Amino acid sequence: MSDDLLPIGRFARLCRLSVKQLRHYDDLGLLAPAWTDPASGYRYYRPAQARDALTIGLLRTLEVPLPAVARVLSGDGGAEALRAARDRIEDDIARRRRALALLERVLAGGLPEAAVSVVREPARRVATAREAATPTTIAAATSACVRRLLSGRAPSGALVGLFPLDMAEEFDVRVVMEAPDGGDLLPGGAFAAATHTGPYEEIPLTVHGVLAWFGDHGHVPGGPVREVYLDDPATTAPERLKTQVMIRLEDE
């Protein structure tokens, strides 16, 4: 054993990490000790390893995932890994801001109650754009669908967003537009419908109100949730945007 080796306790204090953390990083292959006593299993570190240990501690306080930390230490795509970690944090901040706005709306006006009516819709031929999404990327996925759907064509009717009734970790977002030559059929039937007025990010409040109506009236909801966008967000203020929320009556 070299004289410059530090026992794990002293090394932990030097690096502002706990002994438990150092053992965990060793188990993961992220920061192996310079020497391990074969008899006792006790770990020893060189002072020069402190830089890597401090880097791990710093990046973990910044909520950088351990796989990304490993790439930073190895120099194999570290910058790309950090940018991906930054993007995830930005997505989380955006999600929390949306949640905060909804909570403020509930605090100001109470739990939402939607004015629901039952409407019957015919089946329609539609053109469809589809995008993979997660609960935090719905808005971006919807925008991507709209851009793809309108690319090279004039709008022929209202855009309709289709979202799963039960949110999984990953799912498809679809946006459709009525088109006589469309390759898909948007089913008709009886729907519980309510009009949402306000920003798109507050639509979940109206969806909540429509689903509550199902419970109150003993009906069974069928997905997907339809959002019919009645206004152009490019020319209409967010607080004046009107969106019709529609959920099919499964038992009709």
N, C-alpha and C positions, 0 to 999 in steps of 0.2 A: 504494500500500500504506500503510495506517495505521500510525502509530508504536506503537500499543498492541498490535499483533499479535505473537504469540509463534511462533517456529519450532516445528516438530513435536517436536523433541527436548526443548526446554525445557518445552513444554506436557505432554509425556509424563511428565517428572519431576515436574511440579506435580501431576499427577493420579494418579500411581503406576500408570501404565499403560505398556505398551511401545509403541514406534513401530509395530511390526507390528500390535498390537491396534487402535491408532487408525486405521491404514490399512484394517483389516478392517471396522471400524465405519463408516467412510466408504463403503466399497464396498457395505455393506448398507443405506445410507441412514439409519443410526441416529444418527450424529454427523458431520455434514459440516463441513469446515474453513470458516473465515470467508473465506478467500481462498486460491486456488491459483495459483502462478506459472505463467502459460501457457507460458513458455519452458522452465522446468526441471521443472514438475509438482510442485514442492515445496509442501507444505501449511503453512498458518499458521492459528493459532487465536486467538480473543479470550480474555482472562482470564475473562470472564463465562461462557464455555462450560465452565469447570472444574467447576461444580456438576453439570451433566449428565454429564460424563465420570466424575466421582467416583461419581455415582449408578449409572452402568452398571457400574463396577468393583465396587461394593458388592453390587449385586444378582447379579452373576455369581459372586462368592464364595459367595453363598447358593444357588447352583445354580438361579437363576431363568432360564428359557429366554429367548433373545434376542427372540422375538416378544412375550413378556410384558413385557420391559424396554421395548420400543418403545411399548407401550400405556401404561406408567407415564409415560414421558417426554412422550407426547402428551396425557396426561390423559384419554384415551378408554378408560374401563373399567379403569383401572390397578388399583384395589382388587380388582376381580373377578379380574383376571389374577394378582395376587399370592396370592389365596386358592386359585386353581386350582394354582399352583405349590406352595403349602404342602400341599395335599391330595396332590399327587404325591409329595412328600417323605415325608409320613406313610405313604402306601402302600408306599413303598420301605423305610422303617424297619420296618414290619410284616412285609414279606416277608423282610427280613434277620433279624428276630427268629425267624421260623419256621424259616429256614434254620439259624440258630444252634442252636435247640432240636433239630432233626434231627441236626445234627453232634454235639451233646453226646450224643444217644442212641447214635449210631454209635460214638463214642469209648468210651462205657460198655459197650456190648454187642456191638460188632463189626458187620460188615456183616449186614444182615437176612437170615434164612432163614425162609421161611414154611412151615408145615405145610399142604401143598396136597392137596386131594382133587378128583376129578372127579365132578361132579354133573350131573344132567339136569333141566332146567327146562322146564315147559310154557309155551306162549304164553299171555299174559294180556291181557285188556282193561284199559286204564289211562287215567286222567286225567293230563294232562301240563301242566307249567308250564315255560316256557323263558325264558332270560335271556342276553343277550350278555355275554361276559366276556373277560378277558385273563389271562395266567398269574398276575398279581398281584391279581386281583379275584375269583378263583374262590369264596372263602369268602363274600364279600358277595353274589355272584350266586346261589349255592346257597341262602343264607338268604332272598333275595328270592323265589326259586321256591317254597320251602317255605311262606312266608307267603301267597303268592298261591294255592297249591294248597289250603291248609287254610282259606282265607277262606270263612266261611259254610257249612262242612261238617265233619262229624266224621270223624276218620281211619277208613278202612275196611281198613287193612292197613299193612304196613311201607312207609316211604318209600324210594325207590330213586333215588340220584343217578346220572346218566349223563354221563360225561366222555370227550372224544376220546382215543384212544390216542396220537395224535401232536398235541402242543400247538402250535398256530399262534399268531401274534400276537393274533388275535381268533378267537373261536369261540363256540358256544352251549353253555351248561350246561342240562341238563334234569333235572327231578325228576319222578318219576311215582309214582302210587299206584293200586293195583288198584281198579278200579271196574267193576261189571257193565255200566254204561251209558257207560263211557269211550269217548272218540272215537279212541283210538289203540290199536295192538296192540304189546305188548312181545314180541319174538320169543323163542321157546324154543330149546333145543338143549343141547349138552354144554358145560360150563363148568369151568375150573380155579378152585377156590374156596379161600379161606383166611380165617380170622377174625382181625381186627385188634382188639386190646384196648388202649385208650388214647385220647388226644385226637384229634380229627378231623384236626388239622394234621399228625399223624404218620402218617396213612394212607399217604402216598407210600412209606414204608418197606415196608409190606406189599405194595403194588403192585409195588415193585421185586422183592420175593421171589417173587411169583407169576410175573412176567415171566422171572425167572431160571429158574424151574421149566420154562417153555416151552422155553428154550434147552437145558436139561439133557436134556429128553425128546424133543426134535426136533419139537415141535408148532409150529403157526403161530397167533399170537394174532389175534383179531378184535375190533375195537372195537364199541361203546364200553366203557370200563371201568365196571362196575357197583359201586356202593357201597350195600349194603342196611343201613339204619340200624336196628339191633335194639333200641336203648334210647332213652328220651326224655332229651335233654340237660338238660331243665329239672329232672329229678328224679334224675339219675345223675351222679356225680362224673366229671370228664373222664377220670381215669386208669382208670375202670371201664367206660367206654363200649365196647360191642361193635359192630363193623361187619363185615359179610361182604363181602369183596372178590371179585368174580367177573369173569373174562375168558373170552370164548367161544373154543372150540377151532375155528379156522377150517377145519381139515382134517377135522373130524368130520362 
